[in-house]
């Protein structure tokens, strides 16, 4: 019986992220290519609208918009081998992506509001991954899109 890459990745899912993997992800956002810059310009208005929303004292609208923008980035611009990444690497990538987007848009708009929101936001613990997250459990079930779970209404 020979081992496949899937067997290796299944065994490796719970291991922490290596320092070189973190450095590689951070380096990915050091400079943006033309396609990424075009995407950033296209979605800048959405970001500014969510950041400056008048009735968002708890930053709920802001973080919903950031989750949505992150999901759009992952769909349109993520790596071809995204599905082969370990869950820990995908989670680190999405967290660092949000931080990079906030920093870039704030630098472009000459604002520091979102950096403060990012600095003082409390991390919401995510539930541990379960097989139930990958398929509908009820009419109000949950479907999984990689690491992002979306409720079906």
C-alpha positions as YAML, in Angstrom:
chain: A
units: angstrom
residues:
- id: 1
  name: UNK
  ca: [0.00, 0.00, 0.00]
- id: 2
  name: UNK
  ca: [1.54, 3.29, -1.07]
- id: 3
  name: UNK
  ca: [0.92, 6.61, 0.62]
- id: 4
  name: UNK
  ca: [-0.59, 9.45, -1.36]
- id: 5
  name: UNK
  ca: [-0.23, 13.18, -0.77]
- id: 6
  name: UNK
  ca: [-3.76, 13.18, 0.68]
- id: 7
  name: UNK
  ca: [-2.70, 10.65, 3.33]
- id: 8
  name: UNK
  ca: [0.24, 12.87, 4.25]
- id: 9
  name: UNK
  ca: [-1.93, 15.99, 4.47]
- id: 10
  name: UNK
  ca: [-4.60, 14.23, 6.54]
- id: 11
  name: UNK
  ca: [-1.96, 13.24, 9.08]
- id: 12
  name: UNK
  ca: [-0.45, 16.72, 9.03]
- id: 13
  name: UNK
  ca: [-3.64, 18.74, 9.58]
- id: 14
  name: UNK
  ca: [-3.28, 19.30, 13.32]
- id: 15
  name: UNK
  ca: [0.40, 20.26, 13.33]
- id: 16
  name: UNK
  ca: [1.18, 23.95, 13.90]
- id: 17
  name: UNK
  ca: [2.25, 26.14, 11.03]
- id: 18
  name: UNK
  ca: [5.98, 26.21, 10.32]
- id: 19
  name: UNK
  ca: [7.84, 29.52, 10.48]
- id: 20
  name: UNK
  ca: [8.75, 29.29, 6.79]
- id: 21
  name: UNK
  ca: [5.04, 28.84, 5.90]
- id: 22
  name: UNK
  ca: [4.13, 31.96, 7.89]
- id: 23
  name: UNK
  ca: [6.94, 33.91, 6.24]
- id: 24
  name: UNK
  ca: [5.83, 32.74, 2.79]
- id: 25
  name: UNK
  ca: [2.24, 33.87, 3.43]
- id: 26
  name: UNK
  ca: [3.40, 37.25, 4.75]
- id: 27
  name: UNK
  ca: [5.66, 37.71, 1.74]
- id: 28
  name: UNK
  ca: [2.69, 37.05, -0.58]
- id: 29
  name: UNK
  ca: [1.17, 40.34, 0.61]
- id: 30
  name: UNK
  ca: [4.37, 42.40, 0.59]
- id: 31
  name: UNK
  ca: [3.55, 43.64, -2.92]
- id: 32
  name: UNK
  ca: [0.40, 43.24, -4.97]
- id: 33
  name: UNK
  ca: [0.40, 42.39, -8.66]
- id: 34
  name: UNK
  ca: [-1.70, 44.29, -11.24]
- id: 35
  name: UNK
  ca: [-4.66, 41.94, -10.97]
- id: 36
  name: UNK
  ca: [-4.72, 42.27, -7.18]
- id: 37
  name: UNK
  ca: [-4.35, 46.06, -7.35]
- id: 38
  name: UNK
  ca: [-7.30, 46.23, -9.75]
- id: 39
  name: UNK
  ca: [-9.36, 44.15, -7.31]
- id: 40
  name: UNK
  ca: [-8.34, 46.41, -4.40]
- id: 41
  name: UNK
  ca: [-9.35, 49.54, -6.32]
- id: 42
  name: UNK
  ca: [-12.66, 47.97, -7.33]
- id: 43
  name: UNK
  ca: [-13.62, 47.09, -3.73]
- id: 44
  name: UNK
  ca: [-12.23, 50.18, -2.00]
- id: 45
  name: UNK
  ca: [-15.65, 51.90, -1.91]
- id: 46
  name: UNK
  ca: [-17.24, 48.91, -0.18]
- id: 47
  name: UNK
  ca: [-14.51, 48.97, 2.45]
- id: 48
  name: UNK
  ca: [-14.81, 52.73, 3.08]
- id: 49
  name: UNK
  ca: [-18.60, 52.48, 3.31]
- id: 50
  name: UNK
  ca: [-18.37, 49.69, 5.89]
- id: 51
  name: UNK
  ca: [-15.62, 51.45, 7.83]
- id: 52
  name: UNK
  ca: [-17.52, 54.74, 8.03]
- id: 53
  name: UNK
  ca: [-20.99, 53.26, 8.64]
- id: 54
  name: UNK
  ca: [-22.82, 55.64, 11.03]
- id: 55
  name: UNK
  ca: [-24.82, 53.02, 12.98]
- id: 56
  name: UNK
  ca: [-22.02, 50.54, 13.61]
- id: 57
  name: UNK
  ca: [-20.90, 51.17, 17.18]
- id: 58
  name: UNK
  ca: [-19.85, 47.54, 17.76]
- id: 59
  name: UNK
  ca: [-18.13, 47.22, 14.36]
- id: 60
  name: UNK
  ca: [-20.47, 44.40, 13.32]
- id: 61
  name: UNK
  ca: [-21.11, 45.79, 9.83]
- id: 62
  name: UNK
  ca: [-17.40, 46.44, 9.38]
- id: 63
  name: UNK
  ca: [-16.37, 42.87, 10.20]
- id: 64
  name: UNK
  ca: [-19.22, 41.43, 8.10]
- id: 65
  name: UNK
  ca: [-17.95, 43.48, 5.17]
- id: 66
  name: UNK
  ca: [-14.37, 42.36, 5.83]
- id: 67
  name: UNK
  ca: [-15.48, 38.71, 5.91]
- id: 68
  name: UNK
  ca: [-17.32, 39.23, 2.63]
- id: 69
  name: UNK
  ca: [-14.36, 40.97, 0.99]
- id: 70
  name: UNK
  ca: [-12.00, 38.26, 2.21]
- id: 71
  name: UNK
  ca: [-14.27, 35.58, 0.76]
- id: 72
  name: UNK
  ca: [-14.37, 37.46, -2.58]
- id: 73
  name: UNK
  ca: [-10.56, 37.63, -2.57]
- id: 74
  name: UNK
  ca: [-10.30, 33.90, -1.88]
- id: 75
  name: UNK
  ca: [-12.71, 33.08, -4.71]
- id: 76
  name: UNK
  ca: [-11.21, 35.42, -7.29]
- id: 77
  name: UNK
  ca: [-7.51, 35.59, -6.43]
- id: 78
  name: UNK
  ca: [-6.50, 32.73, -4.17]
- id: 79
  name: UNK
  ca: [-3.86, 30.20, -5.07]
- id: 80
  name: UNK
  ca: [-4.71, 27.21, -7.25]
- id: 81
  name: UNK
  ca: [-3.51, 24.84, -4.56]
- id: 82
  name: UNK
  ca: [-5.76, 26.33, -1.84]
- id: 83
  name: UNK
  ca: [-7.66, 23.04, -1.44]
- id: 84
  name: UNK
  ca: [-4.42, 21.19, -0.70]
- id: 85
  name: UNK
  ca: [-3.41, 23.52, 2.12]
- id: 86
  name: UNK
  ca: [-3.77, 22.38, 5.70]
- id: 87
  name: UNK
  ca: [-6.60, 23.94, 7.71]
- id: 88
  name: UNK
  ca: [-4.09, 25.75, 9.95]
- id: 89
  name: UNK
  ca: [-2.41, 27.34, 6.92]
- id: 90
  name: UNK
  ca: [-5.74, 28.43, 5.41]
- id: 91
  name: UNK
  ca: [-6.81, 29.98, 8.71]
- id: 92
  name: UNK
  ca: [-3.52, 31.89, 9.06]
- id: 93
  name: UNK
  ca: [-3.76, 33.02, 5.42]
- id: 94
  name: UNK
  ca: [-7.28, 34.42, 5.85]
- id: 95
  name: UNK
  ca: [-6.36, 36.21, 9.11]
- id: 96
  name: UNK
  ca: [-3.25, 37.75, 7.58]
- id: 97
  name: UNK
  ca: [-5.21, 38.61, 4.41]
- id: 98
  name: UNK
  ca: [-7.73, 40.63, 6.45]
- id: 99
  name: UNK
  ca: [-4.91, 42.46, 8.20]
- id: 100
  name: UNK
  ca: [-3.13, 43.17, 4.90]
- id: 101
  name: UNK
  ca: [-6.33, 44.46, 3.27]
- id: 102
  name: UNK
  ca: [-7.11, 46.75, 6.20]
- id: 103
  name: UNK
  ca: [-3.57, 48.09, 6.30]
- id: 104
  name: UNK
  ca: [-3.47, 48.67, 2.54]
- id: 105
  name: UNK
  ca: [-6.86, 50.38, 2.29]
- id: 106
  name: UNK
  ca: [-6.15, 52.52, 5.36]
- id: 107
  name: UNK
  ca: [-2.81, 53.57, 3.92]
- id: 108
  name: UNK
  ca: [-4.47, 54.43, 0.62]
- id: 109
  name: UNK
  ca: [-7.29, 56.45, 2.24]
- id: 110
  name: UNK
  ca: [-4.92, 58.04, 4.80]
- id: 111
  name: UNK
  ca: [-7.06, 56.79, 7.69]
- id: 112
  name: UNK
  ca: [-6.25, 54.90, 10.87]
- id: 113
  name: UNK
  ca: [-9.82, 54.00, 11.92]
- id: 114
  name: UNK
  ca: [-9.72, 50.40, 10.79]
- id: 115
  name: UNK
  ca: [-6.29, 49.78, 12.22]
- id: 116
  name: UNK
  ca: [-7.76, 50.72, 15.60]
- id: 117
  name: UNK
  ca: [-10.69, 48.37, 14.98]
- id: 118
  name: UNK
  ca: [-8.23, 45.64, 14.05]
- id: 119
  name: UNK
  ca: [-6.04, 46.29, 17.09]
- id: 120
  name: UNK
  ca: [-8.85, 46.37, 19.66]
- id: 121
  name: UNK
  ca: [-11.13, 43.70, 18.21]
- id: 122
  name: UNK
  ca: [-11.65, 40.63, 20.31]
- id: 123
  name: UNK
  ca: [-11.05, 37.35, 18.56]
- id: 124
  name: UNK
  ca: [-14.21, 35.26, 18.39]
- id: 125
  name: UNK
  ca: [-13.33, 31.62, 18.98]
- id: 126
  name: UNK
  ca: [-14.36, 29.41, 16.11]
- id: 127
  name: UNK
  ca: [-15.89, 26.03, 16.83]
- id: 128
  name: UNK
  ca: [-13.66, 23.01, 16.21]
- id: 129
  name: UNK
  ca: [-14.00, 21.50, 12.74]
- id: 130
  name: UNK
  ca: [-16.63, 18.79, 12.58]
- id: 131
  name: UNK
  ca: [-17.86, 16.59, 9.75]
- id: 132
  name: UNK
  ca: [-21.31, 18.13, 10.22]
- id: 133
  name: UNK
  ca: [-19.98, 21.43, 8.88]
- id: 134
  name: UNK
  ca: [-19.47, 19.95, 5.43]
- id: 135
  name: UNK
  ca: [-23.11, 19.10, 4.69]
- id: 136
  name: UNK
  ca: [-26.60, 20.27, 5.52]
- id: 137
  name: UNK
  ca: [-27.83, 19.19, 8.95]
- id: 138
  name: UNK
  ca: [-31.37, 20.53, 8.72]
- id: 139
  name: UNK
  ca: [-33.38, 22.95, 6.57]
- id: 140
  name: UNK
  ca: [-31.42, 25.66, 8.41]
- id: 141
  name: UNK
  ca: [-28.18, 23.71, 7.90]
- id: 142
  name: UNK
  ca: [-24.63, 24.84, 7.43]
- id: 143
  name: UNK
  ca: [-22.49, 24.34, 4.33]
- id: 144
  name: UNK
  ca: [-18.72, 24.68, 4.25]
- id: 145
  name: UNK
  ca: [-16.74, 26.71, 1.71]
- id: 146
  name: UNK
  ca: [-13.21, 25.70, 2.63]
- id: 147
  name: UNK
  ca: [-12.86, 27.25, 6.09]
- id: 148
  name: UNK
  ca: [-15.77, 29.68, 5.83]
- id: 149
  name: UNK
  ca: [-19.17, 28.38, 6.94]
- id: 150
  name: UNK
  ca: [-22.28, 30.03, 5.54]
- id: 151
  name: UNK
  ca: [-25.73, 29.56, 7.05]
- id: 152
  name: UNK
  ca: [-28.47, 28.65, 4.58]
- id: 153
  name: UNK
  ca: [-31.67, 30.58, 5.11]
...
